[in-house]
């Protein structure tokens, strides 16, 4: 048994920032992560950090742009906190030595980004996330904060009161990947989940193999609702074979999209007569898929992104990294041939429901970063707003967990008197209902009122034994592939009721098949087979919430498009979707969006650029 | 072979009393593998030549009887244009043998997890096109590091060396919350440290270095490069720079480098490691620091 005041799960941008803040507030802090910190997926972020640093810019403009970009589904108190804190937290990184790009006068550079009314994206080359991650890890080393790396957190230890709002998180159960040993970690003050995105729920994603929604699934099963999970951002230019991202910068510099007939389809077929290739991400992604559906796709799968006309000099000067990516990951030379691209899952706007202090409805349980939903991104995240979220809300969660007084939050969490129940009829029962409730299938993530941690450790050890002892059955990779294909086939850029219901049926099949899952590798040394088998269970839970959200929200807002109702419906849908596990029998409810800021109300307007 | 030099330290035999239940299926599988009853090899099946890639992957597991003696397994993986070494081992794992073990995460050469020894050279699996390699493609763990299992090596020593150079900004002069003024840095100085800041801690350089192989205390190219990033950053004071050079010029520091350029050759991020080490030697001389 290990014991610390604050435990941070995950070591990307949000986790490292939370750990530093908790440590600075005086808490004995430790990080537990399935990866060594520098391997975290924050390192893949390219664009930058939005922060109103310059004279002429203003946090209020940043807040306004973010509310508009969210298609009015973000909560104003969260957005204003982000915009107010981002400048100071960005400057803090500079003082920690982060190598930002510079102007001639030595100040940090800022550049324009989509949806911003002022060039406020602070950056470090096209590798901003890499530098942010390494700079914060350096500060963790400097402070001597303990890191349990390559420890996989399997579940939370939470008390089991009937109402999740009354529950308390006492710690976590993790296993040491190197040795297979399962241990409890007691958290005296709080557990902060910073486990990143759930991109592996999809077949084609820009996310790392490690982005399996572990934190989402653990918090969900422990009783914290998942919020706005249907809002998934698809990036229009990812490489077909790997999902590696080709930056928007290519189109920004003049790159052109062509279909198989060599037509510049964005104009030719009227998808975006004004902005063409530079229309917003969701518009371009839908256009590409339309082309393929109309039989004008290349190899019936993708379209071409051509930058050859820009000339070798300009490409080498501004887009050198893109040449490397296309060459290394697709075997294509961008100087002599067009690059194949198609939409790829990129970012989850939704996540674990938290307030401005990072706290869930469960006492002592926090979440920050992509796994959390405060909500600052609402229906659509602006480029350059993910990294400031990590540092602003990572810091707040760490400080609050360590006992700092950050004031009363305005955002409410958990089921309460301000929510509205959903009554949509579901095609199949979600969650664990009707299934054998053995832990491998339907653990609620909660234990008894006393000794929750000890019981959780016993339960997880039994779970490992069961998976390892089982001799035959189905292997996780088969279930994972089926799940990912279903999500990409039916809960992708284009969504309709029939497709989403089909996805829910397949997810249900995956859940049933998972009852028969076994781990073939008999070793306790670095057993990635076991780890991935547990991750796949988490993916099933998370994918189901994405599909449930997509099914009930019958409108078109931000990244969520529904065939049956292709308009934003403010009359009925200015509200967050919440899915609650309810000990295996999930329910859906809604909480109104907060559009009232400190001094003004953000009235929904048409989102046009 | 370099990868076989380690003695597994903590062997856990199937008879270990801690592994309860003598007849458990897990133990039976262990026994079967020991007796060779399970066909671990995905033999060349129906696919015609040219449509598959033949890879030979190093296997070792201190616990599994027939993997205690390191061996190579052959896999024949269907080839697709653009396929990388990482794609091939992932396919082999997901389709043929789920116990095949390797680190990987981002698949785009930024997390630094999947440095392997491929056809006799250190490279990132995700960044290496199969079409550029001679077959069969031989995939081994990084040499000069203890093998934990299959392609996974123990990175602790690498991390220790990285931490030994005090890899963090030393300046304690963090401004008050109300003071948003940044430290100024010229674009030229930022450019100066740019390449050094691209390191992804993959360990390829350390594994390729003969000096590091013979001197376990040698800081190695990655750690020295990390120190270079700080030493050359004008935002830190001259005093701190001198402190950094003192760490670097000690017995197992920069003077150990014999400029063989092996680190520079294998670096997947094209960092001029040897040049950085040479420049630090010159800086140490300029500062009249004693050298070995």
Interface residues (C-beta under 8 A of the other chain):
Chain A: X35 X36 X38 X39 X40 X41 X43 X44 X53 X87 X88 X91 X92 X94 X95 X96 X97 X99 X100 X101 X102 X103 X104 X105 X106 X107 X108 X125 X127 X130 X131 X134 X138 X139 X141 X142 X178 X208 X209 X210 X239 X241 X242 X243 X244 X245 X325 X328 X329 X330 X331 X332 X468 X469 X470 X471 X475 X476 X477 X481 X519 X520 X521 X522 X523 X524 X525 X526 X527 X528 X529
Chain B: X12 X21 X24 X25 X26 X27 X28 X29 X30 X33 X61 X62 X63 X64 X80 X81 X82 X83 X84 X87 X93 X94 X95 X97 X98 X99 X101 X102 X103 X104 X105 X106 X107 X108 X109 X110 X111 X112 X113 X126 X127 X128 X129 X131 X148 X149 X150 X152 X155 X159 X163 X167 X168 X169 X171 X173 X174 X175 X177 X180 X181 X182 X183 X184 X185 X186 X187 X190 X193 X194 X197 X198 X200 X201 X229 X230 X233 X235 X236
